[in-house]
Amino acid sequence: MLIYTIKRFFLAILVALTVSVITFSLNQLSGDPAIAMAGETASDSDIEYIRKLYGFDRPVHEQYLSWVARAAQGDLGQSFYFRIPVTDLLAERLPVSMILGVSAITFAIVLSVPLGVLAAMRPNSWLDRFALGLSVVGQAMPSFWLALMLIVLLGVMFPILPMTGSDSWQNFVMPTIVLGYYATPAIMRLTRAGMLEVLGSDYIRTARAKGLKRHTILFKHALRNAVIPVVSLAAVQFGFMLGGSIVIESIFALHGAGYLAWESIGRLDLPVVQAIVLVFSLFYIVLTFLSDLLNAWLDPRIRVS
């Protein structure tokens, strides 16, 4: 297990370095930030002054190395627009996205895993067809449409929940349902497929022949093996929820990190864009790393692969 962990750790470091290079390169290709910061009416001398002030006149590799060195020390630069450290912006906005992402993935897992298990236990039954139908609807339904329908139903027609803001837990109920339901179909279908495969295997038939109790066979033997690919998928979905919730945050006026990224792109606020992409990428990498370790613990065969 230790050797496997070390290998996955060094792979995660390489991926993080690759992401940092790509992120920095894409931002450099987006245009001259000095011109964007100076404005359309700025003179050439003003643009040149800004270019020297922020180090845009240095070679690209020097800018990259300087950015990486400062980021490793926790210094993500200063926002061109807000004129405050980027870390302060992230400290203010990131908790909103974290709360939304954690609550959404929890909602998706609690709904999809039991539904997938029940559907696999009774294939071709009404419950199985209901679960498959729910997954088809979830894959076909746009998230923004579901968000608007919930606002109309639970915010206008029956004013049960607040429609905007992030003042209390009630503000996160509708965004959690929308974002969590988007991930439900994939997790549910993967759980169902894994359970069907495991329940038809030889060792499950042997366990039944030995007279083991049904819940022991289901939870101790079947679900533990069937859930392995679900762990990896849930980690990826959680990373997506953190970084891809811009539309949901905009609809419900949740000013999280995703909405901050969208604002910063329009303002060409490169330090903020770079920092958010880097932080979300690190979230993806850490989640994938942890899911690999969890899968290796659930299935020892993975450790020697």
N, C-alpha and C positions, 0 to 999 in steps of 0.2 A: 504493500500500500504506500509506503514511503517513497519508493522509486517512482511509482505511478504519479504521486502527488508532485514530486519534483519536476517530472517531465511536463505535466500539465501547467505547472507554474511558469516554467521557462517559455512554454508556448504562448501563454497569456501575455508575458512580457513582450515577446516578439510582435504579437498582434497589436498591443498597445502602441509600440513604437511605429509600426506601419500606419496605424490610424492617425497618429500625430503628424506624420509626414504628409499623408493624403489631405488631412484637414488644413494644414498650413498651406499646402500647394493650391488647393481649391480657393482659399481666401485670397491668395496672391493673384490668381487668375481672374478674380471678380472685378478688377479695375484698380485704378490708382486711388488709394484711400485719402491721400493728401488733397486731391481735387474735390472729392466728395465732402471732406471736412471743411475745406475753405469756402465752398459755395460757388455758384455760377458767376458771381460778380467779382470774385477775388482776382487779384493781379498775379502775375508770374512770381513776383518776389514773395507774395504772401504764401503761395503754394510751396515755393522752395523753402521758406522758413518752417512751415509745418512739416515738410518732408524731413528736414534735418532735426527738428525738435523731437519727432517720434521715431527717428532712426530708419525711415523708409529709404534713405539714400544709401544705406549699407548693402553689401551683397546679400543675396537671399539666404545663403547657407549660414551667414553670421546672424541674421535675424532669427532663423529657425533655432539655432543652437542657444541663442540668448533666451528665446521664448520657452524652450524646453527646460533650461536650467532654472528659470524663474518659476515655471509651473511646478517643477519638482520640489521647490521650497514653499509652495502654497501661494505664490504670487502670480495671479492670472492677469495682471495688468489693470489698467484703468479704463473705464468706459469713455469713449469719445463723446457720447451724447449726455450721459448723466454726470460726468466728471467725478465719479466716485469709484472706488475699487470694485472690480468685478466680483470678488469674493463676497462683498457686502450685498450686491444684487442677488447673487445665488443664495446666500443665506436667507434672504427675504422671500424669494420666489420658489426655491427648490422644495421646501416642506409642503407646499400646496400640491405640487406634482407627486411627491412621495406619498402623501395621504391618499390622493386619488388613485395612484397606481396600486398601492397595497390593498386598498378596499376593493378595487375592481378585480384584481387577480384572485382575491379571496372569494368574492362573489362568484366568479367564473368556476373556480375549483369546487366550491361547495355545491354548485348547481350541476356541473357537468360530470364529475366523477361518479357520484351516486347514480345519476341518470344513466351513464354509460354502463355501469355494473349491472343495474337492473335490466337494461335492454339486452345485455349479453346473456343474462340468466334466463330470459324468456324471449328467445329469438322468434321473429315473425308474429309476435303477439301485438295486441293493441298498444301496449306500453313501448315496445320496440318501434312501432310505426310512429307513435307520438314523438319519441326522442329523435328519430330520423327527420321527421317533419319539422321539428323545432330547430334542428341544425340547418336544414335547408333554408328555412325562413331567416335564420340568423346570418347565414352567408350571403343571402340575396338582399337583405335590408340595409340600406345606407345608414350609417351611424347618425349622421346629421338629421335624417328624417325621423328616426326614432327619438332623438333628442327633442325635436320640435313637437312631436306628438305627445311626449310626456309633459312638456311644458304646457301645452294646451289642455291636457287632461288633468294633471295634478297641480298645475299652477294657476290655470284660468277657470276652467269649468268647475273643478273641485279644488279650491285653494288649500291643499293640505301641506304642500312643501314650498319653500322659497325657491324662486326661479333663478336668482343670481346671487353672487357674493360667496364669501367663504367664512362667514362669521361663526357658524356652528356646524355640528355634524349633520344637521338636516340639509344644509346646502350641498352636501356631497352625495346625497341619496340618489338623485336622478342621474348625475354624471357617472356614478358608480355602476348603476344599472346599464346605462348605455355602453360604457367602455367595457364592462365585464361581459355583457351579452355578445359583444363582437368576438370575444375570445372563446366563448362557450362552445360553438359548433366544432371547432377543431379539436379541443380537448375531449369533448364527449365522444366524438367519432373515433378518436385514437384509443380512448379507454375501452370503448365497446369492441373494437377490432382486436385489441390486445387480450381482453378477457375471453373472447370467442376462441382465439388461438390457444390460449393457455388451458381453458376448460376442456378442450378437445385433445390435450396432450396425454401421453402414456402415464406420466407420474400422477396426474390428477385421477385417472381411472384406477391406478394402484391405491391411491389414498382412499378412494371410495370403497374399493374392495376390502381394505383393512378395517372398514367400519368407522372411520373418523367422522366426527360431527361435521355438519354442512358448513357452519360458520367458520370452523377451523380450516376446512379445505378452501373456503372462499377467501378469507382474509389473510391467513398465515401462509398459504401456498400459492394460490392463484393471483391474488391482487398484488402481492409483493413483486412478482415477475412482470405482470401486465403493466404496472405503473412506471416501469423504468423509462420507456420513451416519453411518457406523460411528463415526467420531471423535467426533461430537457425542453420539451415544448412549452411548459409553463414558464420556465426561465426566460425563454425567448419572448413569449407573449408579455411577460412582466416588463422586460426591457423595452418592448414596443410601446407599452402603455405609458412608460415614463417619458419616452422621446417622441411619441407620435400622437400625443393627446392635444395637439394645437387646436384642432377644430372644436373638440369638446370644451376645452378651456375657454375658447372664444365665445361659444354659444351661451355657456352658463356664467360668463364673466368671472372665471376663476383665473386670476393673474398668477399663473405658475410659471415654471421655467420654459415650458413649451411655448406659451404665449409670448414670453420675453424673447425667445429665439426668433419668432416671426417678426416682432417689432424691430429687433436689432438688424435683421437682414434688410428690411426696408430702409433703415437709417445708415446702412453700411458701417455699423458699429462692430468692427472686426474683432476687437478683444473679447467682446461678449459672445459673439458667434463662435469663435474659436474655443472659448472656455466651455460653453454649453455642449458643443459637439464632443469635446474631449471628455467632459464629465459623463455624458450619456453613454459614450463609447466605453468608458471604464465600467459603468454599470453593467453594460452588456457582457463585457469580458469577465467581470467578477461573478456575475450570475451564471454564466456558462461554466466557469471554473468550479463553482460550488455544486452545480448540477452534475458535472462529471464526477466529482468526488462522492456525491450522494449515490449516483448510479453504481460506482465501483463498490460502495459499501453494500448496496442492495444485491448486486450480482458480482461475486468475486472473479468471475471469468473475465470481466472487463479489465481487470488489473494486469493481466498478462497479454492483452491484445496489443 
